[in-house]
């Protein structure tokens, strides 16, 4: 397996997921990579591939109709997305937006707005979460930085 085949698999059976989470009592946007599959050994193979690249793999969860691999750790998500970007066709815009957000180059409003546009164009199945204030995100050093989010506050 290589990054090109990994990316193709994720583009077909995976997603860059954005959800509203909590950390130490604060609300934050969490970006994770989710890959669904009926055949668990395929997800185990993807996890092994990530380990060979020095990336802390995600966890495989049983679901009603199969399994999902979910990668939540920020450093792992960033490394995976950065390596997928050159090979991505279907999710390139979403990957770039997620990386920009994780690197502090854009705010949560822009990220959610881009994901919402992708949903409207049929490039995403799930609409991003509705977010109300106050919302914080972790900066690249792992400390919280205040960031107000409001649906009318798009930049």
N, C-alpha and C positions, 0 to 999 in steps of 0.2 A: 504494500500500500504506500502511496505517496500523497502529498497535499492536494494534488489535482483530483485524484480519485476520492479522497476524503471529502473535498469540497463538493464534488458531484453528488455524493451520497447525501450530504447534509442539505444540498439544494433540493433534492427530491423528497427526502423524508425528515427534514429538520426545520428548525426556525431559530431566529434570533428573537428571543422573547424579552419583553419589557413588562415588569410588574411593579406594583407598589408594595414596598416592604417596610420593615421596621428594624432599626438598629439602635440600641441603647435609648429607647423611648422616642426616637425621631423617625419620621417618615422619610423614606428614601426611594429613589428609582433603582431597581435591580435589573441588570441585564444578564441573561443566562442563555446558554445554548441548549436547545432541547431537540433530541432526535428520537423519533418513534420507530418501532420495529416489532413485528410479530415474532421474529426469530431472535431470541436472546443471544445466541453465539455471535451474531453479526455485531451487536452492540459491544460485546466483550472484545471482539477484534478491534473495534474502533478505540476502545479504552487502552488496549495494548499498544496500538499505534501511537496514541498520545503519550503514553509512558516512554516509548522509545525516543520521543522528541523532547523529553525532559519536562513534560507538562503534567501537572497533577490532574488526573482524569476525574470525571464526574462519577456519579453514582447511578446505578441502574435500578429503576423502580418498576415493580409489576403494575400493570394497568388492566382494565377490564378486557381489552382485546389485544394484549401484547405487553410490551415493555417500553419504557422511555429512559434514555440516558440524559441526565441533566448535569450541566457544568455551571456552577455558581461562582466559584472562586474568581475574583476579579483578575488576578494575574493570569490565570489559565484562560479565561474568556478572551482577554486581550491578545494573548499569544496565538490562540486558535484563529480569531478573526483576522489578525494581521497576516497569518499564513494562508488563509482562505482568500483574502482580497484579490491577489493577482489571478486566481483561477475562477473567480465567481462570475457568473453570468446573470442568474435570476435574482440574487440577493445582494448584489454589489452595492447598491445605494443604501440598503439597510445596514450592511456591514460597515461601510464608511461612516454613516451617521452614528452608529454605536461606538466605533473607535474614537470619533471626534468627541463624543460625550465623555467617554471614559478617560480621555486625555485632557479633559477640561477645555477643549477648543470650542465647544458649543454648550448651550444650556438645555435643561430638561424640556422646556417648551418647544424648542426647535426639534429635538429628537422625537418627541411625541407627535408633533405636527407632521414630520416626514413619514413616520410610521402610519399615521392616519391617512396621509395621501396615498401611500402604498396600498393600504386597505381599500380605499375608494377606487383605485385603478385595478383592483383584483390581484395584486401581487402579494397580498397577505390575506390569510384567512381570519386572523383575529384582530379586532380593533384594539389599539393600545388603551390603557386604563385612563379614566377621567381622573384628573388630579386637582385637588384643592390645596390652598395654602394652610399652614406652612409646609414646605417640602424642602428637604436638604439632600445633598448628595455628598459622597465622599470625594475629596480631591485626590490627586495622584499620589499624595504622600500618606493617604489613609485617614487623614483627619477630616472631620465634618466641616463643610463650608456652607454658610447660609445661602439658600437660593429660593426665592419666592416663585411659586408656580401659579399661574392663573390662566384659564382658557382664553381670556381676552388679551393676554399679555404676550402674544407671540412677537418675537423680534425679527 
